[in-house]
Amino acid sequence: MNKKKHRIILVEDSADLGYLLSEYLSMKNFEISWFVNGISALKNLEVNKYDLAILDITMPDMDGFSLAEQMKDRFPDLPFLFLSARSLKVDVLKGFYLGAVDYLKKPIDEEELVIRIENLLNRLNSEKRVEEDIFHFKLGQYTFNSLNQELVFNDEIFHLTTKESELLHYLVLRQNVLCSHKDILIKLWGNNDYFNKKSLNVFITRLRKYLEKDVNISIDNVHSQGFILHLE
C-alpha cells in the first residue's frame, strides 16, 4: 500500500532554493506546490487544500508575515512554518506570535527539514485525533460534533443551538448516568432556579425530537431528580 502523500504549499521567491526544495521534498513523498509570491499562493489556497505551508519572510509585494496574517484569517485550519534567513530574535518571536508551528533558519539541511516536517505533521495529526475524540461522538445511528454543533442522522444534518449542543454534550459524557437538575443548571445556566429549570425542560424536549429517529436512544426523566441519556 502506498503511503499517503502529505500536501505542502511552499512560498519562496528564490528560484534556486524553491526549485531545490520542491524537487527534494517531492522525492521524499510529499506533494509540493511552489509559489514565488504570497498573492499567487493565496489564490491557490482558495481552491486547494494542504496539510502544511512553508513560508519565506523576505518577499516582494507581500512578505511572509503579512501572508501568514491573511492565511490565519482566511484558512485558519492550515498550519504554517517559517523558513527564513531572518534570524533575529524579534523576527522569531513575531513568527511564533503569528501562530507558526515552527521557525526554521536558513540555510537548513534538506534531510533535517524533512525530519522536522514529518515530526510536525505526526504531532498535528495526533492532536487532531485527540480533538476528534473529545468533540466527536457516535450515538447509535447518529454522529454528534459538539464543536460544530451538528447532529447527523444518515444524510440529515441538524444544526444545534449553542445551548442545545452544550446540553447534549453534557449528557453524552454521562450517558446511562443520572444527571441531576441542579448539576445541569449550575454547569450550563449558572443558576439553579425555577425559570432556568423550565428552560432546561424545553431544551430536553428539543433534543428528544432530534434523537427520535433511533429507538435505542432516549432521554428519560427521573421525577424530581434529573435526566438520563440512555443508549442501548
C-alpha positions as CSV (number, residue, x, y, z in Angstrom):
1,M,0.0,0.0,0.0
2,N,1.4,3.4,-1.0
3,K,1.9,5.9,1.8
4,K,-0.5,8.8,1.7
5,K,1.3,11.9,0.4
6,H,1.0,15.0,2.5
7,R,0.3,18.2,0.5
8,I,2.6,21.1,1.2
9,I,2.4,24.6,-0.2
10,L,5.8,26.3,-0.4
11,V,6.1,30.1,-0.8
12,E,9.7,31.0,-1.7
13,D,10.8,33.8,-4.1
14,S,14.3,32.4,-4.6
15,A,14.2,30.4,-7.9
16,D,17.2,28.2,-6.9
17,L,16.0,27.4,-3.4
18,G,12.4,27.0,-4.4
19,Y,13.3,24.5,-7.1
20,L,15.7,22.6,-4.8
21,L,13.2,22.2,-2.0
22,S,10.4,21.3,-4.4
23,E,12.4,18.6,-6.0
24,Y,13.8,17.2,-2.8
25,L,10.5,17.1,-0.9
26,S,8.8,15.5,-3.9
27,M,11.4,12.7,-3.8
28,K,10.5,12.3,-0.1
29,N,6.9,11.5,-1.0
30,F,5.5,15.0,-0.3
31,E,3.2,16.6,-2.9
32,I,4.6,20.1,-3.3
33,S,3.0,23.3,-4.8
34,W,5.6,26.0,-5.1
35,F,4.8,29.7,-5.5
36,V,7.1,32.6,-5.7
37,N,4.9,35.2,-4.0
38,G,2.1,35.4,-1.5
39,I,-0.5,36.8,-3.8
40,S,-0.5,33.7,-6.1
41,A,-0.3,31.4,-3.1
42,L,-3.5,32.9,-1.6
43,K,-5.3,32.5,-4.9
44,N,-4.3,28.8,-5.0
45,L,-5.4,28.3,-1.4
46,E,-8.9,29.4,-2.4
47,V,-9.3,26.2,-4.4
48,N,-6.8,23.7,-2.9
49,K,-6.2,22.2,0.5
50,Y,-2.9,21.5,2.1
51,D,-1.5,19.8,5.2
52,L,1.2,22.4,5.8
53,A,2.5,25.7,4.5
54,I,6.2,26.7,4.4
55,L,6.7,30.4,4.1
56,D,9.7,32.6,3.4
57,I,9.6,36.0,5.0
58,T,11.5,38.4,2.8
59,M,9.5,38.5,-0.4
60,P,8.4,41.3,-2.8
61,D,4.8,42.6,-2.8
62,M,3.8,40.7,0.3
63,D,6.2,39.5,3.0
64,G,5.8,36.2,4.8
65,F,4.4,37.8,8.0
66,S,1.6,39.6,6.0
67,L,0.9,36.4,4.2
68,A,0.6,34.5,7.5
69,E,-1.8,37.0,8.8
70,Q,-4.1,36.6,5.8
71,M,-3.8,32.9,5.9
72,K,-4.9,32.8,9.6
73,D,-8.0,34.9,8.8
74,R,-9.0,33.0,5.6
75,F,-7.6,29.5,6.2
76,P,-7.4,29.1,10.0
77,D,-7.0,25.3,9.8
78,L,-3.8,25.4,7.8
79,P,-0.7,25.1,9.9
80,F,2.4,27.0,8.7
81,L,6.0,27.4,9.5
82,F,8.6,30.0,8.5
83,L,11.8,29.1,6.7
84,S,13.8,32.3,6.6
85,A,17.3,33.8,6.7
86,R,16.0,36.4,9.1
87,S,17.3,35.0,12.4
88,L,16.9,38.0,14.8
89,K,15.1,37.2,18.0
90,V,12.4,39.8,17.2
91,D,11.6,38.0,13.9
92,V,11.5,34.6,15.5
93,L,9.2,35.8,18.2
94,K,6.9,37.5,15.7
95,G,6.7,34.3,13.7
96,F,5.5,32.4,16.7
97,Y,3.2,35.2,17.8
98,L,1.5,35.0,14.4
99,G,0.8,31.3,15.1
100,A,3.7,29.5,13.3
101,V,4.2,25.8,14.3
102,D,7.9,26.2,13.8
103,Y,10.5,28.8,12.7
104,L,13.5,27.3,10.8
105,K,16.5,29.3,9.9
106,K,18.3,29.3,6.5
107,P,20.4,27.6,5.4
108,I,18.9,24.3,6.6
109,D,20.0,20.8,5.7
110,E,17.4,19.2,3.5
111,E,17.3,15.9,5.5
112,E,16.8,17.9,8.7
113,L,13.9,19.8,7.0
114,V,12.2,16.5,6.1
115,I,12.5,15.1,9.6
116,R,11.2,18.3,11.1
117,I,8.2,18.3,8.7
118,E,7.4,14.7,9.4
119,N,7.6,15.2,13.1
120,L,5.4,18.3,12.9
121,L,2.8,16.5,10.7
122,N,2.7,13.5,13.0
123,R,2.2,15.8,16.1
124,L,-0.5,17.8,14.4
125,N,-2.3,14.6,13.2
126,S,-2.1,13.2,16.7
127,E,-3.6,16.4,18.2
128,K,-6.3,16.3,15.6
129,R,-7.2,12.8,16.6
130,V,-7.4,13.8,20.2
131,E,-9.6,16.7,19.4
132,E,-11.9,14.4,17.4
133,D,-12.1,12.0,20.4
134,I,-13.2,15.0,22.6
135,F,-15.7,16.6,20.3
136,H,-16.9,13.8,18.0
137,F,-19.3,11.1,19.3
138,K,-21.2,8.1,17.9
139,L,-24.7,7.9,19.3
140,G,-26.4,4.8,17.9
141,Q,-27.2,5.8,14.3
142,Y,-26.3,9.4,14.9
143,T,-23.0,11.2,14.9
144,F,-22.5,14.3,17.1
145,N,-19.9,17.0,16.6
146,S,-20.1,19.3,19.6
147,L,-17.5,21.7,18.2
148,N,-19.5,22.4,15.0
149,Q,-22.8,21.9,16.9
150,E,-24.1,19.3,14.4
151,L,-26.1,16.2,14.9
152,V,-26.2,13.9,11.9
153,F,-28.5,11.0,11.0
154,N,-27.7,9.4,7.7
155,D,-27.5,12.4,5.4
156,E,-29.7,14.6,7.5
157,I,-27.9,17.3,9.5
158,F,-29.4,19.0,12.5
159,H,-27.8,22.3,13.3
160,L,-28.0,22.8,17.1
161,T,-28.0,26.0,19.0
162,T,-25.2,26.6,21.4
163,K,-27.3,25.6,24.4
164,E,-28.7,22.5,22.7
165,S,-25.1,21.4,21.8
166,E,-23.8,22.1,25.4
167,L,-26.7,20.2,26.9
168,L,-26.3,17.2,24.6
169,H,-22.5,17.2,25.1
170,Y,-23.1,17.2,28.9
171,L,-25.5,14.2,28.7
172,V,-23.3,12.3,26.2
173,L,-20.3,12.4,28.5
174,R,-22.5,11.0,31.3
175,Q,-24.7,8.5,29.2
176,N,-26.6,6.0,31.2
177,V,-25.9,8.0,34.4
178,L,-28.4,10.2,36.2
179,C,-27.7,13.9,35.7
180,S,-29.4,16.0,38.4
181,H,-31.3,19.1,37.5
182,K,-29.1,21.1,39.9
183,D,-25.8,19.9,38.4
184,I,-27.0,20.6,34.8
185,L,-28.4,24.0,35.7
186,I,-25.4,25.2,37.6
187,K,-23.0,23.9,34.9
188,L,-24.8,25.2,31.8
189,W,-27.1,28.0,33.1
190,G,-25.0,29.2,36.1
191,N,-28.0,29.2,38.4
192,N,-30.4,26.6,39.8
193,D,-33.7,28.4,39.8
194,Y,-37.3,27.8,38.7
195,F,-37.1,29.7,35.4
196,N,-33.9,28.0,34.3
197,K,-35.4,24.6,35.1
198,K,-38.4,25.5,32.8
199,S,-35.8,26.4,30.1
200,L,-34.0,23.1,30.7
201,N,-37.2,21.1,30.1
202,V,-37.7,23.0,26.8
203,F,-34.2,22.0,25.6
204,I,-34.7,18.4,26.7
205,T,-37.8,18.3,24.6
206,R,-35.9,19.6,21.6
207,L,-33.2,17.1,22.0
208,R,-35.7,14.2,22.2
209,K,-37.2,15.4,18.9
210,Y,-33.8,15.4,17.2
211,L,-33.0,11.9,18.6
212,E,-36.3,10.2,17.9
213,K,-35.2,8.6,14.7
214,D,-33.2,6.0,16.7
215,V,-35.4,4.0,19.0
216,N,-32.4,2.8,21.0
217,I,-31.7,6.3,22.3
218,S,-33.9,8.1,24.9
219,I,-33.6,10.9,27.4
220,D,-35.6,9.7,30.4
221,N,-36.9,11.9,33.2
222,V,-36.4,10.7,36.7
223,H,-39.1,12.6,38.6
224,S,-37.8,15.5,40.7
225,Q,-34.2,14.3,40.2
226,G,-32.9,14.8,36.7
227,F,-32.4,13.1,33.3
228,I,-30.6,10.1,32.0
229,L,-29.4,9.7,28.4
230,H,-30.0,6.0,27.7
231,L,-28.1,4.5,24.8
232,E,-28.7,0.7,24.3
